[in-house]
Amino acid sequence: MQQAVRPWWKEPWPWLLMSGPLAAMAACGVTIWLAMTHPDKPIEEGVSRHGLVVERQGAARAVSGATATERP
């Protein structure tokens, strides 16, 4: 006896397996859209940015000078 073979698009397993990557692609698109429509605000004057660290230029010199003199 042979069973009737259903087409792949009528089976639930391919759709279940494809739903994860499809959801990730949709989330990636939303993330790119949010990044493009909401840019970062510029930093104010007197501030320098090094990667994720934002420092005031005068405070950075005072802190680095104070720590250099306090070391034994």
PDB file of N, CA, C, O and CB in Angstrom:
ATOM      1  N   MET A   1       0.812  -1.188   0.000  1.00  0.00           N
ATOM      2  CA  MET A   1       0.000   0.000   0.000  1.00  0.00           C
ATOM      3  C   MET A   1       0.856   1.253   0.000  1.00  0.00           C
ATOM      4  O   MET A   1       1.878   1.318   0.683  1.00  0.00           O
ATOM      5  CB  MET A   1      -0.925  -0.002   1.186  1.00  0.00           C
ATOM      6  N   GLN A   2       0.448   2.216  -0.746  1.00  0.00           N
ATOM      7  CA  GLN A   2       1.138   3.505  -0.803  1.00  0.00           C
ATOM      8  C   GLN A   2       0.245   4.585  -0.210  1.00  0.00           C
ATOM      9  O   GLN A   2      -0.962   4.628  -0.447  1.00  0.00           O
ATOM     10  CB  GLN A   2       1.533   3.862  -2.261  1.00  0.00           C
ATOM     11  N   GLN A   3       0.887   5.463   0.575  1.00  0.00           N
ATOM     12  CA  GLN A   3       0.143   6.585   1.124  1.00  0.00           C
ATOM     13  C   GLN A   3       0.199   7.737   0.132  1.00  0.00           C
ATOM     14  O   GLN A   3       1.153   7.862  -0.635  1.00  0.00           O
ATOM     15  CB  GLN A   3       0.707   7.011   2.507  1.00  0.00           C
ATOM     16  N   ALA A   4      -0.801   8.553   0.153  1.00  0.00           N
ATOM     17  CA  ALA A   4      -0.812   9.741  -0.701  1.00  0.00           C
ATOM     18  C   ALA A   4       0.220  10.729  -0.166  1.00  0.00           C
ATOM     19  O   ALA A   4       0.210  11.060   1.019  1.00  0.00           O
ATOM     20  CB  ALA A   4      -2.239  10.392  -0.754  1.00  0.00           C
ATOM     21  N   VAL A   5       1.092  11.188  -1.021  1.00  0.00           N
ATOM     22  CA  VAL A   5       2.142  12.126  -0.632  1.00  0.00           C
ATOM     23  C   VAL A   5       1.599  13.546  -0.766  1.00  0.00           C
ATOM     24  O   VAL A   5       1.141  13.970  -1.827  1.00  0.00           O
ATOM     25  CB  VAL A   5       3.428  11.931  -1.504  1.00  0.00           C
ATOM     26  N   ARG A   6       1.672  14.264   0.364  1.00  0.00           N
ATOM     27  CA  ARG A   6       1.204  15.646   0.335  1.00  0.00           C
ATOM     28  C   ARG A   6       2.333  16.551  -0.128  1.00  0.00           C
ATOM     29  O   ARG A   6       3.494  16.249   0.145  1.00  0.00           O
ATOM     30  CB  ARG A   6       0.685  16.088   1.724  1.00  0.00           C
ATOM     31  N   PRO A   7       2.042  17.652  -0.819  1.00  0.00           N
ATOM     32  CA  PRO A   7       3.086  18.607  -1.206  1.00  0.00           C
ATOM     33  C   PRO A   7       3.723  19.221   0.048  1.00  0.00           C
ATOM     34  O   PRO A   7       3.105  19.271   1.112  1.00  0.00           O
ATOM     35  CB  PRO A   7       2.499  19.724  -2.123  1.00  0.00           C
ATOM     36  N   TRP A   8       4.959  19.681  -0.097  1.00  0.00           N
ATOM     37  CA  TRP A   8       5.708  20.161   1.062  1.00  0.00           C
ATOM     38  C   TRP A   8       5.059  21.383   1.713  1.00  0.00           C
ATOM     39  O   TRP A   8       5.164  21.557   2.927  1.00  0.00           O
ATOM     40  CB  TRP A   8       7.129  20.495   0.653  1.00  0.00           C
ATOM     41  N   TRP A   9       4.396  22.225   0.935  1.00  0.00           N
ATOM     42  CA  TRP A   9       3.834  23.446   1.507  1.00  0.00           C
ATOM     43  C   TRP A   9       2.575  23.178   2.324  1.00  0.00           C
ATOM     44  O   TRP A   9       2.078  24.075   3.005  1.00  0.00           O
ATOM     45  CB  TRP A   9       3.525  24.438   0.406  1.00  0.00           C
ATOM     46  N   LYS A  10       2.059  21.964   2.266  1.00  0.00           N
ATOM     47  CA  LYS A  10       0.897  21.614   3.089  1.00  0.00           C
ATOM     48  C   LYS A  10       1.303  20.905   4.382  1.00  0.00           C
ATOM     49  O   LYS A  10       0.448  20.586   5.207  1.00  0.00           O
ATOM     50  CB  LYS A  10      -0.057  20.729   2.296  1.00  0.00           C
ATOM     51  N   GLU A  11       2.572  20.664   4.557  1.00  0.00           N
ATOM     52  CA  GLU A  11       3.076  20.055   5.778  1.00  0.00           C
ATOM     53  C   GLU A  11       3.427  21.163   6.775  1.00  0.00           C
ATOM     54  O   GLU A  11       3.876  22.229   6.352  1.00  0.00           O
ATOM     55  CB  GLU A  11       4.315  19.152   5.483  1.00  0.00           C
ATOM     56  N   PRO A  12       3.241  20.952   8.077  1.00  0.00           N
ATOM     57  CA  PRO A  12       3.542  22.011   9.054  1.00  0.00           C
ATOM     58  C   PRO A  12       5.034  22.155   9.361  1.00  0.00           C
ATOM     59  O   PRO A  12       5.469  23.246   9.729  1.00  0.00           O
ATOM     60  CB  PRO A  12       2.799  21.739  10.338  1.00  0.00           C
ATOM     61  N   TRP A  13       5.830  21.096   9.223  1.00  0.00           N
ATOM     62  CA  TRP A  13       7.231  21.134   9.631  1.00  0.00           C
ATOM     63  C   TRP A  13       8.081  22.121   8.840  1.00  0.00           C
ATOM     64  O   TRP A  13       8.867  22.842   9.454  1.00  0.00           O
ATOM     65  CB  TRP A  13       7.819  19.773   9.504  1.00  0.00           C
ATOM     66  N   PRO A  14       7.972  22.199   7.523  1.00  0.00           N
ATOM     67  CA  PRO A  14       8.796  23.207   6.837  1.00  0.00           C
ATOM     68  C   PRO A  14       8.475  24.634   7.284  1.00  0.00           C
ATOM     69  O   PRO A  14       9.379  25.461   7.405  1.00  0.00           O
ATOM     70  CB  PRO A  14       8.605  23.094   5.332  1.00  0.00           C
ATOM     71  N   TRP A  15       7.211  24.923   7.527  1.00  0.00           N
ATOM     72  CA  TRP A  15       6.824  26.263   7.953  1.00  0.00           C
ATOM     73  C   TRP A  15       7.324  26.550   9.364  1.00  0.00           C
ATOM     74  O   TRP A  15       7.733  27.671   9.668  1.00  0.00           O
ATOM     75  CB  TRP A  15       5.303  26.426   7.887  1.00  0.00           C
ATOM     76  N   LEU A  16       7.290  25.544  10.214  1.00  0.00           N
ATOM     77  CA  LEU A  16       7.806  25.710  11.566  1.00  0.00           C
ATOM     78  C   LEU A  16       9.315  25.955  11.535  1.00  0.00           C
ATOM     79  O   LEU A  16       9.818  26.817  12.254  1.00  0.00           O
ATOM     80  CB  LEU A  16       7.480  24.475  12.425  1.00  0.00           C
ATOM     81  N   LEU A  17      10.031  25.206  10.712  1.00  0.00           N
ATOM     82  CA  LEU A  17      11.477  25.371  10.620  1.00  0.00           C
ATOM     83  C   LEU A  17      11.876  26.691   9.956  1.00  0.00           C
ATOM     84  O   LEU A  17      12.929  27.241  10.279  1.00  0.00           O
ATOM     85  CB  LEU A  17      12.076  24.212   9.853  1.00  0.00           C
ATOM     86  N   MET A  18      11.074  27.202   9.054  1.00  0.00           N
ATOM     87  CA  MET A  18      11.384  28.466   8.376  1.00  0.00           C
ATOM     88  C   MET A  18      10.957  29.684   9.182  1.00  0.00           C
ATOM     89  O   MET A  18      11.402  30.796   8.895  1.00  0.00           O
ATOM     90  CB  MET A  18      10.715  28.503   7.021  1.00  0.00           C
ATOM     91  N   SER A  19      10.103  29.498  10.185  1.00  0.00           N
ATOM     92  CA  SER A  19       9.582  30.658  10.917  1.00  0.00           C
ATOM     93  C   SER A  19      10.665  31.365  11.733  1.00  0.00           C
ATOM     94  O   SER A  19      10.629  32.590  11.848  1.00  0.00           O
ATOM     95  CB  SER A  19       8.450  30.225  11.840  1.00  0.00           C
ATOM     96  N   GLY A  20      11.617  30.640  12.297  1.00  0.00           N
ATOM     97  CA  GLY A  20      12.688  31.264  13.089  1.00  0.00           C
ATOM     98  C   GLY A  20      13.562  32.193  12.267  1.00  0.00           C
ATOM     99  O   GLY A  20      13.702  33.365  12.615  1.00  0.00           O
ATOM    100  N   PRO A  21      14.163  31.695  11.168  1.00  0.00           N
ATOM    101  CA  PRO A  21      14.973  32.593  10.338  1.00  0.00           C
ATOM    102  C   PRO A  21      14.173  33.746   9.729  1.00  0.00           C
ATOM    103  O   PRO A  21      14.694  34.852   9.590  1.00  0.00           O
ATOM    104  CB  PRO A  21      15.626  31.805   9.234  1.00  0.00           C
ATOM    105  N   LEU A  22      12.926  33.499   9.369  1.00  0.00           N
ATOM    106  CA  LEU A  22      12.104  34.589   8.815  1.00  0.00           C
ATOM    107  C   LEU A  22      11.823  35.664   9.866  1.00  0.00           C
ATOM    108  O   LEU A  22      11.826  36.855   9.552  1.00  0.00           O
ATOM    109  CB  LEU A  22      10.775  34.033   8.269  1.00  0.00           C
ATOM    110  N   ALA A  23      11.581  35.253  11.101  1.00  0.00           N
ATOM    111  CA  ALA A  23      11.368  36.226  12.182  1.00  0.00           C
ATOM    112  C   ALA A  23      12.649  37.018  12.450  1.00  0.00           C
ATOM    113  O   ALA A  23      12.592  38.218  12.717  1.00  0.00           O
ATOM    114  CB  ALA A  23      10.901  35.509  13.475  1.00  0.00           C
ATOM    115  N   ALA A  24      13.800  36.351  12.379  1.00  0.00           N
ATOM    116  CA  ALA A  24      15.071  37.051  12.585  1.00  0.00           C
ATOM    117  C   ALA A  24      15.327  38.058  11.467  1.00  0.00           C
ATOM    118  O   ALA A  24      15.831  39.150  11.729  1.00  0.00           O
ATOM    119  CB  ALA A  24      16.231  36.047  12.664  1.00  0.00           C
ATOM    120  N   MET A  25      14.991  37.714  10.239  1.00  0.00           N
ATOM    121  CA  MET A  25      15.171  38.653   9.123  1.00  0.00           C
ATOM    122  C   MET A  25      14.251  39.856   9.280  1.00  0.00           C
ATOM    123  O   MET A  25      14.654  40.984   8.993  1.00  0.00           O
ATOM    124  CB  MET A  25      14.901  37.953   7.775  1.00  0.00           C
ATOM    125  N   ALA A  26      13.026  39.632   9.730  1.00  0.00           N
ATOM    126  CA  ALA A  26      12.096  40.748   9.943  1.00  0.00           C
ATOM    127  C   ALA A  26      12.604  41.650  11.067  1.00  0.00           C
ATOM    128  O   ALA A  26      12.547  42.875  10.951  1.00  0.00           O
ATOM    129  CB  ALA A  26      10.674  40.222  10.277  1.00  0.00           C
ATOM    130  N   ALA A  27      13.099  41.056  12.152  1.00  0.00           N
ATOM    131  CA  ALA A  27      13.643  41.852  13.262  1.00  0.00           C
ATOM    132  C   ALA A  27      14.875  42.628  12.823  1.00  0.00           C
ATOM    133  O   ALA A  27      15.077  43.757  13.269  1.00  0.00           O
ATOM    134  CB  ALA A  27      13.991  40.949  14.455  1.00  0.00           C
ATOM    135  N   CYS A  28      15.696  42.054  11.967  1.00  0.00           N
ATOM    136  CA  CYS A  28      16.870  42.753  11.442  1.00  0.00           C
ATOM    137  C   CYS A  28      16.436  43.962  10.618  1.00  0.00           C
ATOM    138  O   CYS A  28      17.032  45.034  10.729  1.00  0.00           O
ATOM    139  CB  CYS A  28      17.737  41.799  10.584  1.00  0.00           C
ATOM    140  N   GLY A  29      15.419  43.801   9.807  1.00  0.00           N
ATOM    141  CA  GLY A  29      14.905  44.915   9.019  1.00  0.00           C
ATOM    142  C   GLY A  29      14.378  46.038   9.898  1.00  0.00           C
ATOM    143  O   GLY A  29      14.611  47.214   9.616  1.00  0.00           O
ATOM    144  N   VAL A  30      13.669  45.681  10.963  1.00  0.00           N
ATOM    145  CA  VAL A  30      13.151  46.692  11.890  1.00  0.00           C
ATOM    146  C   VAL A  30      14.305  47.402  12.587  1.00  0.00           C
ATOM    147  O   VAL A  30      14.264  48.620  12.762  1.00  0.00           O
ATOM    148  CB  VAL A  30      12.205  46.048  12.936  1.00  0.00           C
ATOM    149  N   THR A  31      15.330  46.661  12.985  1.00  0.00           N
ATOM    150  CA  THR A  31      16.489  47.256  13.650  1.00  0.00           C
ATOM    151  C   THR A  31      17.214  48.225  12.722  1.00  0.00           C
ATOM    152  O   THR A  31      17.607  49.311  13.149  1.00  0.00           O
ATOM    153  CB  THR A  31      17.451  46.163  14.127  1.00  0.00           C
ATOM    154  N   ILE A  32      17.396  47.848  11.463  1.00  0.00           N
ATOM    155  CA  ILE A  32      18.041  48.741  10.498  1.00  0.00           C
ATOM    156  C   ILE A  32      17.193  49.985  10.282  1.00  0.00           C
ATOM    157  O   ILE A  32      17.729  51.091  10.208  1.00  0.00           O
ATOM    158  CB  ILE A  32      18.279  48.018   9.157  1.00  0.00           C
ATOM    159  N   TRP A  33      15.885  49.823  10.180  1.00  0.00           N
ATOM    160  CA  TRP A  33      15.003  50.975   9.985  1.00  0.00           C
ATOM    161  C   TRP A  33      15.086  51.919  11.180  1.00  0.00           C
ATOM    162  O   TRP A  33      15.160  53.135  11.006  1.00  0.00           O
ATOM    163  CB  TRP A  33      13.547  50.515   9.769  1.00  0.00           C
ATOM    164  N   LEU A  34      15.075  51.363  12.402  1.00  0.00           N
ATOM    165  CA  LEU A  34      15.180  52.209  13.600  1.00  0.00           C
ATOM    166  C   LEU A  34      16.515  52.948  13.642  1.00  0.00           C
ATOM    167  O   LEU A  34      16.563  54.121  14.011  1.00  0.00           O
ATOM    168  CB  LEU A  34      15.012  51.362  14.870  1.00  0.00           C
ATOM    169  N   ALA A  35      17.591  52.273  13.269  1.00  0.00           N
ATOM    170  CA  ALA A  35      18.905  52.919  13.277  1.00  0.00           C
ATOM    171  C   ALA A  35      18.990  54.030  12.246  1.00  0.00           C
ATOM    172  O   ALA A  35      19.649  55.042  12.487  1.00  0.00           O
ATOM    173  CB  ALA A  35      19.997  51.896  13.020  1.00  0.00           C
ATOM    174  N   MET A  36      18.346  53.867  11.120  1.00  0.00           N
ATOM    175  CA  MET A  36      18.403  54.882  10.064  1.00  0.00           C
ATOM    176  C   MET A  36      17.495  56.073  10.364  1.00  0.00           C
ATOM    177  O   MET A  36      17.816  57.197   9.978  1.00  0.00           O
ATOM    178  CB  MET A  36      18.016  54.265   8.724  1.00  0.00           C
ATOM    179  N   THR A  37      16.385  55.855  11.035  1.00  0.00           N
ATOM    180  CA  THR A  37      15.436  56.951  11.269  1.00  0.00           C
ATOM    181  C   THR A  37      15.673  57.683  12.584  1.00  0.00           C
ATOM    182  O   THR A  37      15.165  58.791  12.757  1.00  0.00           O
ATOM    183  CB  THR A  37      14.029  56.419  11.245  1.00  0.00           C
ATOM    184  N   HIS A  38      16.423  57.104  13.515  1.00  0.00           N
ATOM    185  CA  HIS A  38      16.692  57.733  14.808  1.00  0.00           C
ATOM    186  C   HIS A  38      18.202  57.811  15.033  1.00  0.00           C
ATOM    187  O   HIS A  38      18.751  57.003  15.782  1.00  0.00           O
ATOM    188  CB  HIS A  38      16.004  56.944  15.963  1.00  0.00           C
ATOM    189  N   PRO A  39      18.880  58.762  14.402  1.00  0.00           N
ATOM    190  CA  PRO A  39      20.342  58.844  14.554  1.00  0.00           C
ATOM    191  C   PRO A  39      20.726  59.312  15.964  1.00  0.00           C
ATOM    192  O   PRO A  39      19.918  59.902  16.682  1.00  0.00           O
ATOM    193  CB  PRO A  39      20.938  59.804  13.499  1.00  0.00           C
ATOM    194  N   ASP A  40      21.974  59.034  16.338  1.00  0.00           N
ATOM    195  CA  ASP A  40      22.486  59.480  17.637  1.00  0.00           C
ATOM    196  C   ASP A  40      22.582  61.001  17.662  1.00  0.00           C
ATOM    197  O   ASP A  40      22.873  61.633  16.646  1.00  0.00           O
ATOM    198  CB  ASP A  40      23.869  58.846  17.932  1.00  0.00           C
ATOM    199  N   LYS A  41      22.337  61.573  18.822  1.00  0.00           N
ATOM    200  CA  LYS A  41      22.471  63.017  18.981  1.00  0.00           C
ATOM    201  C   LYS A  41      23.954  63.359  19.018  1.00  0.00           C
ATOM    202  O   LYS A  41      24.747  62.594  19.567  1.00  0.00           O
ATOM    203  CB  LYS A  41      21.747  63.517  20.272  1.00  0.00           C
ATOM    204  N   PRO A  42      24.347  64.504  18.440  1.00  0.00           N
ATOM    205  CA  PRO A  42      25.763  64.885  18.508  1.00  0.00           C
ATOM    206  C   PRO A  42      26.155  65.229  19.941  1.00  0.00           C
ATOM    207  O   PRO A  42      25.339  65.712  20.726  1.00  0.00           O
ATOM    208  CB  PRO A  42      26.050  66.082  17.576  1.00  0.00           C
ATOM    209  N   ILE A  43      27.405  64.973  20.260  1.00  0.00           N
ATOM    210  CA  ILE A  43      27.872  65.295  21.599  1.00  0.00           C
ATOM    211  C   ILE A  43      28.117  66.791  21.692  1.00  0.00           C
ATOM    212  O   ILE A  43      28.383  67.443  20.682  1.00  0.00           O
ATOM    213  CB  ILE A  43      29.153  64.504  21.948  1.00  0.00           C
ATOM    214  N   GLU A  44      28.031  67.341  22.897  1.00  0.00           N
ATOM    215  CA  GLU A  44      28.176  68.782  23.085  1.00  0.00           C
ATOM    216  C   GLU A  44      29.640  69.196  22.997  1.00  0.00           C
ATOM    217  O   GLU A  44      30.540  68.356  23.022  1.00  0.00           O
ATOM    218  CB  GLU A  44      27.585  69.209  24.433  1.00  0.00           C
ATOM    219  N   GLU A  45      29.860  70.491  22.894  1.00  0.00           N
ATOM    220  CA  GLU A  45      31.226  71.000  22.774  1.00  0.00           C
ATOM    221  C   GLU A  45      31.973  70.806  24.084  1.00  0.00           C
ATOM    222  O   GLU A  45      31.369  70.816  25.156  1.00  0.00           O
ATOM    223  CB  GLU A  45      31.222  72.490  22.374  1.00  0.00           C
ATOM    224  N   GLY A  46      33.287  70.629  23.996  1.00  0.00           N
ATOM    225  CA  GLY A  46      34.108  70.421  25.170  1.00  0.00           C
ATOM    226  C   GLY A  46      34.112  68.966  25.625  1.00  0.00           C
ATOM    227  O   GLY A  46      34.555  68.659  26.732  1.00  0.00           O
ATOM    228  N   VAL A  47      33.622  68.077  24.775  1.00  0.00           N
ATOM    229  CA  VAL A  47      33.532  66.672  25.120  1.00  0.00           C
ATOM    230  C   VAL A  47      34.189  65.877  24.012  1.00  0.00           C
ATOM    231  O   VAL A  47      33.998  66.175  22.833  1.00  0.00           O
ATOM    232  CB  VAL A  47      32.059  66.231  25.335  1.00  0.00           C
ATOM    233  N   SER A  48      34.964  64.862  24.381  1.00  0.00           N
ATOM    234  CA  SER A  48      35.554  63.992  23.368  1.00  0.00           C
ATOM    235  C   SER A  48      34.976  62.599  23.520  1.00  0.00           C
ATOM    236  O   SER A  48      34.636  62.166  24.621  1.00  0.00           O
ATOM    237  CB  SER A  48      37.103  63.962  23.482  1.00  0.00           C
ATOM    238  N   ARG A  49      34.871  61.910  22.406  1.00  0.00           N
ATOM    239  CA  ARG A  49      34.285  60.577  22.407  1.00  0.00           C
ATOM    240  C   ARG A  49      35.326  59.579  21.926  1.00  0.00           C
ATOM    241  O   ARG A  49      35.914  59.744  20.857  1.00  0.00           O
ATOM    242  CB  ARG A  49      33.015  60.523  21.519  1.00  0.00           C
ATOM    243  N   HIS A  50      35.547  58.543  22.727  1.00  0.00           N
ATOM    244  CA  HIS A  50      36.481  57.475  22.383  1.00  0.00           C
ATOM    245  C   HIS A  50      35.711  56.160  22.432  1.00  0.00           C
ATOM    246  O   HIS A  50      35.611  55.544  23.493  1.00  0.00           O
ATOM    247  CB  HIS A  50      37.721  57.452  23.356  1.00  0.00           C
ATOM    248  N   GLY A  51      35.170  55.726  21.306  1.00  0.00           N
ATOM    249  CA  GLY A  51      34.332  54.524  21.290  1.00  0.00           C
ATOM    250  C   GLY A  51      33.026  54.801  22.009  1.00  0.00           C
ATOM    251  O   GLY A  51      32.279  55.693  21.606  1.00  0.00           O
ATOM    252  N   LEU A  52      32.739  54.062  23.056  1.00  0.00           N
ATOM    253  CA  LEU A  52      31.520  54.272  23.833  1.00  0.00           C
ATOM    254  C   LEU A  52      31.726  55.200  25.016  1.00  0.00           C
ATOM    255  O   LEU A  52      30.761  55.566  25.687  1.00  0.00           O
ATOM    256  CB  LEU A  52      30.992  52.956  24.318  1.00  0.00           C
ATOM    257  N   VAL A  53      32.965  55.587  25.284  1.00  0.00           N
ATOM    258  CA  VAL A  53      33.275  56.441  26.430  1.00  0.00           C
ATOM    259  C   VAL A  53      33.243  57.901  25.994  1.00  0.00           C
ATOM    260  O   VAL A  53      33.900  58.283  25.025  1.00  0.00           O
ATOM    261  CB  VAL A  53      34.660  56.079  27.038  1.00  0.00           C
ATOM    262  N   VAL A  54      32.476  58.711  26.715  1.00  0.00           N
ATOM    263  CA  VAL A  54      32.393  60.148  26.456  1.00  0.00           C
ATOM    264  C   VAL A  54      32.987  60.857  27.665  1.00  0.00           C
ATOM    265  O   VAL A  54      32.529  60.663  28.791  1.00  0.00           O
ATOM    266  CB  VAL A  54      30.906  60.613  26.186  1.00  0.00           C
ATOM    267  N   GLU A  55      34.020  61.688  27.428  1.00  0.00           N
ATOM    268  CA  GLU A  55      34.697  62.382  28.530  1.00  0.00           C
ATOM    269  C   GLU A  55      34.738  63.873  28.255  1.00  0.00           C
ATOM    270  O   GLU A  55      34.827  64.305  27.105  1.00  0.00           O
ATOM    271  CB  GLU A  55      36.128  61.836  28.732  1.00  0.00           C
ATOM    272  N   ARG A  56      34.672  64.650  29.318  1.00  0.00           N
ATOM    273  CA  ARG A  56      34.910  66.084  29.190  1.00  0.00           C
ATOM    274  C   ARG A  56      36.410  66.264  29.035  1.00  0.00           C
ATOM    275  O   ARG A  56      37.191  65.612  29.727  1.00  0.00           O
ATOM    276  CB  ARG A  56      34.351  66.891  30.429  1.00  0.00           C
ATOM    277  N   GLN A  57      36.812  67.137  28.137  1.00  0.00           N
ATOM    278  CA  GLN A  57      38.233  67.276  27.850  1.00  0.00           C
ATOM    279  C   GLN A  57      39.001  67.844  29.032  1.00  0.00           C
ATOM    280  O   GLN A  57      40.110  67.378  29.294  1.00  0.00           O
ATOM    281  CB  GLN A  57      38.436  68.154  26.640  1.00  0.00           C
ATOM    282  N   GLY A  58      38.487  68.804  29.746  1.00  0.00           N
ATOM    283  CA  GLY A  58      39.170  69.366  30.908  1.00  0.00           C
ATOM    284  C   GLY A  58      39.216  68.381  32.062  1.00  0.00           C
ATOM    285  O   GLY A  58      40.225  68.297  32.763  1.00  0.00           O
ATOM    286  N   ALA A  59      38.139  67.635  32.269  1.00  0.00           N
ATOM    287  CA  ALA A  59      38.083  66.669  33.369  1.00  0.00           C
ATOM    288  C   ALA A  59      39.029  65.508  33.116  1.00  0.00           C
ATOM    289  O   ALA A  59      39.609  64.969  34.059  1.00  0.00           O
ATOM    290  CB  ALA A  59      36.654  66.152  33.560  1.00  0.00           C
ATOM    291  N   ALA A  60      39.191  65.119  31.880  1.00  0.00           N
ATOM    292  CA  ALA A  60      40.079  63.998  31.566  1.00  0.00           C
ATOM    293  C   ALA A  60      41.514  64.361  31.895  1.00  0.00           C
ATOM    294  O   ALA A  60      42.263  63.523  32.396  1.00  0.00           O
ATOM    295  CB  ALA A  60      39.956  63.597  30.085  1.00  0.00           C
ATOM    296  N   ARG A  61      41.913  65.601  31.620  1.00  0.00           N
ATOM    297  CA  ARG A  61      43.280  66.028  31.935  1.00  0.00           C
ATOM    298  C   ARG A  61      43.477  66.124  33.441  1.00  0.00           C
ATOM    299  O   ARG A  61      44.528  65.734  33.949  1.00  0.00           O
ATOM    300  CB  ARG A  61      43.592  67.383  31.273  1.00  0.00           C
ATOM    301  N   ALA A  62      42.483  66.638  34.167  1.00  0.00           N
ATOM    302  CA  ALA A  62      42.601  66.783  35.615  1.00  0.00           C
ATOM    303  C   ALA A  62      42.673  65.416  36.292  1.00  0.00           C
ATOM    304  O   ALA A  62      43.455  65.222  37.223  1.00  0.00           O
ATOM    305  CB  ALA A  62      41.417  67.590  36.172  1.00  0.00           C
ATOM    306  N   VAL A  63      41.864  64.476  35.826  1.00  0.00           N
ATOM    307  CA  VAL A  63      41.866  63.152  36.422  1.00  0.00           C
ATOM    308  C   VAL A  63      43.172  62.444  36.112  1.00  0.00           C
ATOM    309  O   VAL A  63      43.769  61.832  36.997  1.00  0.00           O
ATOM    310  CB  VAL A  63      40.675  62.328  35.921  1.00  0.00           C
ATOM    311  N   SER A  64      43.626  62.518  34.866  1.00  0.00           N
ATOM    312  CA  SER A  64      44.871  61.829  34.511  1.00  0.00           C
ATOM    313  C   SER A  64      46.068  62.456  35.226  1.00  0.00           C
ATOM    314  O   SER A  64      47.004  61.746  35.593  1.00  0.00           O
ATOM    315  CB  SER A  64      45.089  61.865  32.987  1.00  0.00           C
ATOM    316  N   GLY A  65      46.052  63.767  35.428  1.00  0.00           N
ATOM    317  CA  GLY A  65      47.136  64.428  36.158  1.00  0.00           C
ATOM    318  C   GLY A  65      47.104  64.069  37.630  1.00  0.00           C
ATOM    319  O   GLY A  65      48.154  63.877  38.242  1.00  0.00           O
ATOM    320  N   ALA A  66      45.909  63.976  38.209  1.00  0.00           N
ATOM    321  CA  ALA A  66      45.794  63.658  39.644  1.00  0.00           C
ATOM    322  C   ALA A  66      46.223  62.231  39.910  1.00  0.00           C
ATOM    323  O   ALA A  66      46.878  61.971  40.919  1.00  0.00           O
ATOM    324  CB  ALA A  66      44.354  63.872  40.140  1.00  0.00           C
ATOM    325  N   THR A  67      45.877  61.308  39.046  1.00  0.00           N
ATOM    326  CA  THR A  67      46.250  59.914  39.295  1.00  0.00           C
ATOM    327  C   THR A  67      47.734  59.692  39.069  1.00  0.00           C
ATOM    328  O   THR A  67      48.333  58.813  39.691  1.00  0.00           O
ATOM    329  CB  THR A  67      45.442  58.978  38.402  1.00  0.00           C
ATOM    330  N   ALA A  68      48.330  60.473  38.191  1.00  0.00           N
ATOM    331  CA  ALA A  68      49.763  60.295  37.932  1.00  0.00           C
ATOM    332  C   ALA A  68      50.591  60.787  39.118  1.00  0.00           C
ATOM    333  O   ALA A  68      51.643  60.219  39.413  1.00  0.00           O
ATOM    334  CB  ALA A  68      50.177  61.043  36.649  1.00  0.00           C
ATOM    335  N   THR A  69      50.126  61.840  39.801  1.00  0.00           N
ATOM    336  CA  THR A  69      50.905  62.372  40.923  1.00  0.00           C
ATOM    337  C   THR A  69      50.666  61.589  42.193  1.00  0.00           C
ATOM    338  O   THR A  69      51.524  61.597  43.076  1.00  0.00           O
ATOM    339  CB  THR A  69      50.572  63.831  41.154  1.00  0.00           C
ATOM    340  N   GLU A  70      49.526  60.906  42.329  1.00  0.00           N
ATOM    341  CA  GLU A  70      49.223  60.181  43.551  1.00  0.00           C
ATOM    342  C   GLU A  70      49.870  58.796  43.591  1.00  0.00           C
ATOM    343  O   GLU A  70      49.898  58.181  44.656  1.00  0.00           O
ATOM    344  CB  GLU A  70      47.731  60.049  43.705  1.00  0.00           C
ATOM    345  N   ARG A  71      50.372  58.300  42.517  1.00  0.00           N
ATOM    346  CA  ARG A  71      50.980  56.964  42.515  1.00  0.00           C
ATOM    347  C   ARG A  71      52.319  57.000  43.235  1.00  0.00           C
ATOM    348  O   ARG A  71      53.082  57.952  43.070  1.00  0.00           O
ATOM    349  CB  ARG A  71      51.163  56.443  41.068  1.00  0.00           C
ATOM    350  N   PRO A  72      52.617  55.983  44.029  1.00  0.00           N
ATOM    351  CA  PRO A  72      53.905  55.966  44.754  1.00  0.00           C
ATOM    352  C   PRO A  72      55.079  55.689  43.853  1.00  0.00           C
ATOM    353  O   PRO A  72      56.217  55.645  44.318  1.00  0.00           O
ATOM    354  CB  PRO A  72      53.877  54.935  45.849  1.00  0.00           C
TER     355      PRO A  72
END
